[in-house]
């Protein structure tokens, strides 16, 4: 089992310490990272929690998925591996990322 968990639908006020303490109830926690908007520094409403053991990860999913925290119902599941596509849309629709209309 993947020990890295995706935690979604977080309240913007939820912080690292709150998540760390909560997930420590299910087992030892290696790391907590709340994803923040680069421009504003504000939470984007999701985080990644890495548990120390497979058993802790499984217990955290069972215990905290659909649990209400700070008025929001959490989504907790195994994190998907990061893709290497870079998030670029250059290939979408052809054109290789170049604009076809003239720039004024």
MARROKE-455108 format. One record per residue (C-alpha): residue number from 1; residue in one letter; x negated, y, z. Coordinates in nm, 3 decimals, m for minus. Layout:
N
<site><pos>NUM</pos><code>A</code><xx>X</xx><yy>Y</yy><zz>Z</zz></site>
...
% end
This chain:
104
<site><pos>1</pos><code>X</code><xx>0.000</xx><yy>0.000</yy><zz>0.000</zz></site>
<site><pos>2</pos><code>X</code><xx>m0.109</xx><yy>0.354</yy><zz>m0.071</zz></site>
<site><pos>3</pos><code>X</code><xx>m0.187</xx><yy>0.536</yy><zz>0.254</zz></site>
<site><pos>4</pos><code>X</code><xx>m0.134</xx><yy>0.879</yy><zz>0.098</zz></site>
<site><pos>5</pos><code>X</code><xx>0.226</xx><yy>0.993</yy><zz>0.138</zz></site>
<site><pos>6</pos><code>X</code><xx>0.426</xx><yy>1.261</yy><zz>m0.040</zz></site>
<site><pos>7</pos><code>X</code><xx>0.645</xx><yy>1.466</yy><zz>0.195</zz></site>
<site><pos>8</pos><code>X</code><xx>0.901</xx><yy>1.676</yy><zz>0.010</zz></site>
<site><pos>9</pos><code>X</code><xx>1.180</xx><yy>1.922</yy><zz>0.089</zz></site>
<site><pos>10</pos><code>X</code><xx>0.983</xx><yy>2.088</yy><zz>0.369</zz></site>
<site><pos>11</pos><code>X</code><xx>1.102</xx><yy>2.412</yy><zz>0.521</zz></site>
<site><pos>12</pos><code>X</code><xx>0.864</xx><yy>2.694</yy><zz>0.428</zz></site>
<site><pos>13</pos><code>X</code><xx>0.802</xx><yy>2.752</yy><zz>0.800</zz></site>
<site><pos>14</pos><code>X</code><xx>0.675</xx><yy>2.396</yy><zz>0.864</zz></site>
<site><pos>15</pos><code>X</code><xx>0.301</xx><yy>2.396</yy><zz>0.937</zz></site>
<site><pos>16</pos><code>X</code><xx>0.016</xx><yy>2.142</yy><zz>0.936</zz></site>
<site><pos>17</pos><code>X</code><xx>0.020</xx><yy>2.096</yy><zz>1.313</zz></site>
<site><pos>18</pos><code>X</code><xx>0.392</xx><yy>2.013</yy><zz>1.315</zz></site>
<site><pos>19</pos><code>X</code><xx>0.351</xx><yy>1.750</yy><zz>1.043</zz></site>
<site><pos>20</pos><code>X</code><xx>0.039</xx><yy>1.605</yy><zz>1.204</zz></site>
<site><pos>21</pos><code>X</code><xx>0.213</xx><yy>1.564</yy><zz>1.540</zz></site>
<site><pos>22</pos><code>X</code><xx>0.524</xx><yy>1.417</yy><zz>1.381</zz></site>
<site><pos>23</pos><code>X</code><xx>0.344</xx><yy>1.162</yy><zz>1.161</zz></site>
<site><pos>24</pos><code>X</code><xx>0.110</xx><yy>1.066</yy><zz>1.450</zz></site>
<site><pos>25</pos><code>X</code><xx>0.419</xx><yy>0.909</yy><zz>1.610</zz></site>
<site><pos>26</pos><code>X</code><xx>0.410</xx><yy>0.646</yy><zz>1.331</zz></site>
<site><pos>27</pos><code>X</code><xx>0.034</xx><yy>0.586</yy><zz>1.343</zz></site>
<site><pos>28</pos><code>X</code><xx>m0.307</xx><yy>0.751</yy><zz>1.317</zz></site>
<site><pos>29</pos><code>X</code><xx>m0.320</xx><yy>1.040</yy><zz>1.067</zz></site>
<site><pos>30</pos><code>X</code><xx>m0.633</xx><yy>1.105</yy><zz>0.856</zz></site>
<site><pos>31</pos><code>X</code><xx>m0.523</xx><yy>1.435</yy><zz>0.699</zz></site>
<site><pos>32</pos><code>X</code><xx>m0.233</xx><yy>1.670</yy><zz>0.634</zz></site>
<site><pos>33</pos><code>X</code><xx>m0.226</xx><yy>1.914</yy><zz>0.343</zz></site>
<site><pos>34</pos><code>X</code><xx>0.069</xx><yy>2.144</yy><zz>0.283</zz></site>
<site><pos>35</pos><code>X</code><xx>0.056</xx><yy>2.265</yy><zz>m0.077</zz></site>
<site><pos>36</pos><code>X</code><xx>0.064</xx><yy>2.645</yy><zz>m0.102</zz></site>
<site><pos>37</pos><code>X</code><xx>0.129</xx><yy>2.879</yy><zz>m0.393</zz></site>
<site><pos>38</pos><code>X</code><xx>m0.205</xx><yy>3.019</yy><zz>m0.510</zz></site>
<site><pos>39</pos><code>X</code><xx>m0.070</xx><yy>3.367</yy><zz>m0.575</zz></site>
<site><pos>40</pos><code>X</code><xx>0.126</xx><yy>3.420</yy><zz>m0.252</zz></site>
<site><pos>41</pos><code>X</code><xx>m0.021</xx><yy>3.165</yy><zz>m0.010</zz></site>
<site><pos>42</pos><code>X</code><xx>0.334</xx><yy>3.061</yy><zz>0.081</zz></site>
<site><pos>43</pos><code>X</code><xx>0.420</xx><yy>2.692</yy><zz>0.117</zz></site>
<site><pos>44</pos><code>X</code><xx>0.563</xx><yy>2.530</yy><zz>m0.196</zz></site>
<site><pos>45</pos><code>X</code><xx>0.783</xx><yy>2.303</yy><zz>0.018</zz></site>
<site><pos>46</pos><code>X</code><xx>0.585</xx><yy>1.980</yy><zz>m0.003</zz></site>
<site><pos>47</pos><code>X</code><xx>0.279</xx><yy>1.820</yy><zz>0.150</zz></site>
<site><pos>48</pos><code>X</code><xx>0.055</xx><yy>1.517</yy><zz>0.140</zz></site>
<site><pos>49</pos><code>X</code><xx>m0.013</xx><yy>1.317</yy><zz>0.455</zz></site>
<site><pos>50</pos><code>X</code><xx>m0.282</xx><yy>1.052</yy><zz>0.455</zz></site>
<site><pos>51</pos><code>X</code><xx>m0.235</xx><yy>0.783</yy><zz>0.715</zz></site>
<site><pos>52</pos><code>X</code><xx>m0.528</xx><yy>0.583</yy><zz>0.859</zz></site>
<site><pos>53</pos><code>X</code><xx>m0.361</xx><yy>0.242</yy><zz>0.813</zz></site>
<site><pos>54</pos><code>X</code><xx>m0.119</xx><yy>0.072</yy><zz>0.575</zz></site>
<site><pos>55</pos><code>X</code><xx>0.104</xx><yy>m0.012</yy><zz>0.870</zz></site>
<site><pos>56</pos><code>X</code><xx>0.114</xx><yy>0.353</yy><zz>0.975</zz></site>
<site><pos>57</pos><code>X</code><xx>0.206</xx><yy>0.461</yy><zz>0.622</zz></site>
<site><pos>58</pos><code>X</code><xx>0.486</xx><yy>0.206</yy><zz>0.601</zz></site>
<site><pos>59</pos><code>X</code><xx>0.615</xx><yy>0.302</yy><zz>0.947</zz></site>
<site><pos>60</pos><code>X</code><xx>0.607</xx><yy>0.673</yy><zz>0.855</zz></site>
<site><pos>61</pos><code>X</code><xx>0.813</xx><yy>0.615</yy><zz>0.540</zz></site>
<site><pos>62</pos><code>X</code><xx>1.071</xx><yy>0.410</yy><zz>0.731</zz></site>
<site><pos>63</pos><code>X</code><xx>1.085</xx><yy>0.656</yy><zz>1.018</zz></site>
<site><pos>64</pos><code>X</code><xx>1.076</xx><yy>0.994</yy><zz>0.846</zz></site>
<site><pos>65</pos><code>X</code><xx>1.235</xx><yy>0.949</yy><zz>0.501</zz></site>
<site><pos>66</pos><code>X</code><xx>1.571</xx><yy>1.132</yy><zz>0.514</zz></site>
<site><pos>67</pos><code>X</code><xx>1.493</xx><yy>1.270</yy><zz>0.863</zz></site>
<site><pos>68</pos><code>X</code><xx>1.605</xx><yy>1.627</yy><zz>0.925</zz></site>
<site><pos>69</pos><code>X</code><xx>1.322</xx><yy>1.862</yy><zz>1.023</zz></site>
<site><pos>70</pos><code>X</code><xx>1.363</xx><yy>2.239</yy><zz>1.054</zz></site>
<site><pos>71</pos><code>X</code><xx>1.709</xx><yy>2.212</yy><zz>0.896</zz></site>
<site><pos>72</pos><code>X</code><xx>1.586</xx><yy>2.021</yy><zz>0.586</zz></site>
<site><pos>73</pos><code>X</code><xx>1.622</xx><yy>1.650</yy><zz>0.504</zz></site>
<site><pos>74</pos><code>X</code><xx>1.272</xx><yy>1.522</yy><zz>0.422</zz></site>
<site><pos>75</pos><code>X</code><xx>1.172</xx><yy>1.295</yy><zz>0.135</zz></site>
<site><pos>76</pos><code>X</code><xx>0.882</xx><yy>1.069</yy><zz>0.232</zz></site>
<site><pos>77</pos><code>X</code><xx>0.733</xx><yy>0.811</yy><zz>m0.004</zz></site>
<site><pos>78</pos><code>X</code><xx>0.404</xx><yy>0.688</yy><zz>m0.146</zz></site>
<site><pos>79</pos><code>X</code><xx>0.219</xx><yy>0.959</yy><zz>m0.335</zz></site>
<site><pos>80</pos><code>X</code><xx>0.170</xx><yy>0.894</yy><zz>m0.705</zz></site>
<site><pos>81</pos><code>X</code><xx>m0.186</xx><yy>0.903</yy><zz>m0.838</zz></site>
<site><pos>82</pos><code>X</code><xx>m0.292</xx><yy>1.238</yy><zz>m0.979</zz></site>
<site><pos>83</pos><code>X</code><xx>m0.289</xx><yy>1.245</yy><zz>m1.358</zz></site>
<site><pos>84</pos><code>X</code><xx>m0.580</xx><yy>1.384</yy><zz>m1.558</zz></site>
<site><pos>85</pos><code>X</code><xx>m0.374</xx><yy>1.571</yy><zz>m1.817</zz></site>
<site><pos>86</pos><code>X</code><xx>m0.446</xx><yy>1.904</yy><zz>m1.649</zz></site>
<site><pos>87</pos><code>X</code><xx>m0.083</xx><yy>2.007</yy><zz>m1.669</zz></site>
<site><pos>88</pos><code>X</code><xx>m0.137</xx><yy>2.171</yy><zz>m2.007</zz></site>
<site><pos>89</pos><code>X</code><xx>0.143</xx><yy>2.214</yy><zz>m2.258</zz></site>
<site><pos>90</pos><code>X</code><xx>m0.092</xx><yy>2.288</yy><zz>m2.549</zz></site>
<site><pos>91</pos><code>X</code><xx>0.003</xx><yy>1.973</yy><zz>m2.737</zz></site>
<site><pos>92</pos><code>X</code><xx>0.377</xx><yy>2.018</yy><zz>m2.695</zz></site>
<site><pos>93</pos><code>X</code><xx>0.552</xx><yy>2.108</yy><zz>m3.017</zz></site>
<site><pos>94</pos><code>X</code><xx>0.236</xx><yy>2.103</yy><zz>m3.225</zz></site>
<site><pos>95</pos><code>X</code><xx>0.030</xx><yy>2.407</yy><zz>m3.299</zz></site>
<site><pos>96</pos><code>X</code><xx>m0.252</xx><yy>2.313</yy><zz>m3.067</zz></site>
<site><pos>97</pos><code>X</code><xx>m0.160</xx><yy>2.584</yy><zz>m2.816</zz></site>
<site><pos>98</pos><code>X</code><xx>m0.198</xx><yy>2.872</yy><zz>m3.061</zz></site>
<site><pos>99</pos><code>X</code><xx>0.077</xx><yy>3.124</yy><zz>m3.105</zz></site>
<site><pos>100</pos><code>X</code><xx>0.244</xx><yy>3.130</yy><zz>m3.442</zz></site>
<site><pos>101</pos><code>X</code><xx>0.414</xx><yy>3.467</yy><zz>m3.415</zz></site>
<site><pos>102</pos><code>X</code><xx>0.210</xx><yy>3.781</yy><zz>m3.455</zz></site>
<site><pos>103</pos><code>X</code><xx>0.107</xx><yy>3.970</yy><zz>m3.144</zz></site>
<site><pos>104</pos><code>X</code><xx>0.212</xx><yy>4.336</yy><zz>m3.150</zz></site>
% end
